[in-house]
Amino acid sequence: MPTTEDLRHRIKQRLGSVTLEPNRAEILQYLGEEGPATTGEILENVNLGSNPGVRQALYSLMALDVVEPAVERIVVKDHVEETYGLPWQVPDEHDARGVIPVRPAELRNRILDELVNRLCRQLEDTVEDHEDVIAGIVKRSPRQVGLMRRRAKAFQFPFEQWVDREESREDPTAIIAAVDALADESNNPSRQFLSRNIAGVYEANDKQSSAELLRAYAKSEDITPYIEGQSKTPGNTEAHNREADTVTADEDSTSEPRSVENSSRSADGEATRWDLQTLEDASLESDESDVELGEFDPGQSNSRSDGDSDA
């Protein structure tokens, strides 16, 4: 396995005198060679045993500049593409740090993470076994408290900005909640697939595209132009899979999905066809819709995944 000394000079400069564990160095080496990647892609190429393990390693790297003031940022999450990369590989406007999520499940977790982090800062020097105390307050295990604090440092949720925000009549969080409810109330993967993409387009603050996506879907037209980062190739479904902060809801394997064929025009003008059900099946099978902290939290087992979350 690579060591810190094996990393590229630009990365080592940002690390300063910090020496990383080999599996952390392996992640940085992979991102340096391959560019931004999903947790599933990283898992396939590094010696870590699970997606949650990869995420925790990524959160440690994302938070390294917070924990070690002499270190510059090492890993950044792209909240649009749902990938992780080195700072110069991710556009500033895609940086997930300091962002207020619009998806209710993700927003809830970011708020709780930040509250746990602040409680730890206040109590760690004065209260013995402070993580046990905090775990009792937030109804989590002491181990979860440590993981939540790590994630809080990685994402730096802007708590004051969220508290001081002005409520609008058109609350994005309420809209996303309604869309999520649409998926929750249906065993139809076609409806679930559509609702995820409506949420994704709306989260990108493109209300016009949201309306056009719905209009195109109603007419059985090609919806791929309205899906952020969605390739025309049915096999490429990483972009619309969101990072799971909670346990993925159970799918009803006996349901009969509605297959919707859509047509588009290729460069030579000939009509091409693709089957939306193919995309849905690939989406539902993606390893990016697994558990983040949920495996430690049986109490959240009925929560719907907001679809990868990082968070």
Number of C-alpha atoms within 10 A of each C-alpha: 10 15 15 20 11 12 17 13 10 9 19 17 13 15 20 12 11 14 13 15 13 14 17 22 22 23 24 25 20 19 18 17 10 11 16 24 19 25 24 20 16 23 20 12 11 17 15 17 10 14 23 19 14 23 25 18 17 27 25 21 23 26 23 22 19 16 14 13 9 14 18 16 19 21 26 28 27 25 22 20 20 25 24 26 24 19 19 11 15 21 11 12 10 15 17 23 20 13 18 18 20 21 20 17 21 23 18 13 19 25 18 17 25 22 19 23 21 13 17 19 13 12 15 12 9 9 12 10 11 19 22 15 18 20 17 13 11 13 13 18 17 17 12 18 24 17 18 24 21 25 27 24 21 28 24 19 24 15 15 8 12 12 8 8 9 9 7 7 7 8 12 18 17 14 17 21 16 14 19 23 14 15 19 19 10 14 17 20 25 21 17 23 21 21 21 22 24 23 25 25 22 21 20 15 12 12 13 11 18 21 15 14 23 18 13 16 15 10 11 14 16 19 23 19 13 21 21 18 16 18 15 14 10 18 12 14 21 23 20 25 24 25 25 25 27 29 25 21 17 13 13 11 10 8 11 11 16 12 14 14 14 18 14 16 11 10 7 6 8 9 10 10 13 16 13 22 18 15 18 21 17 15 24 17 11 15 18 25 25 26 24 27 21 20 15 15 16 12 12 15 16 12 16 19 26 24 26 29 23 24 25
